[in-house]
């Protein structure tokens, strides 16, 4: 992409997020890459992003990703100079979640499971 506001598609965070989106949401590669581009661009080089700076559509994406434990947030209370108390929310990518890979475990068909049991397994269970 030529726009400096968007990360390079070869950015490790981008790649890890796109892969996670494909696995957890069943997204196509193109859709996952596009959403990863938008999300990673919000962070830039920072570890956290202020919720107040997000557009409503991006905030909606963040809440969806938070529900899948891909993002998390922290809340911070502070006082302005005029004494007004405020609460700020800061989003962060959960890199430990992005580093997890889905492991496919082959499921044996019922024929294979029963074929592996010893023949006396059926009679042994009846007399127990």
Phi, psi and omega in degrees: 000146184269339181286125181292343180288340181256143182289159173295134182297346178267005177299130181302323178296317180299311182298315181295319179293316179300317178297317179296320178297320178298316183289315188274334182247353182067031182283157172289161180300318181295315180296316180298319179295319180295316179292319178300321179299314180295315183294311183296327179297329180295327182275326185057232179267000184272152178280334182227157176230139180286127181302328181296339182272354184275142171286153182305321180292322179289320178300321178298318176298317181299317179296322178295318179290329177293323178297331178265009178064027176272327174241157171222170178221159173234152181249139180227130177258139181211165181242129177286169181301330181277004178092354180289131178273137180228160176235126178251147177242135182234125180266148173216148173285136177269088185301329179297330177284325180289335181277345178289140177244141176286129180256124177272123178253120180293137179257124180289147177288162181302324179301315182294321181297310182291327180293333181280343180285144176292151184299329181280358178299326181287317181283328179297318182292327181290331183262007183283000000 
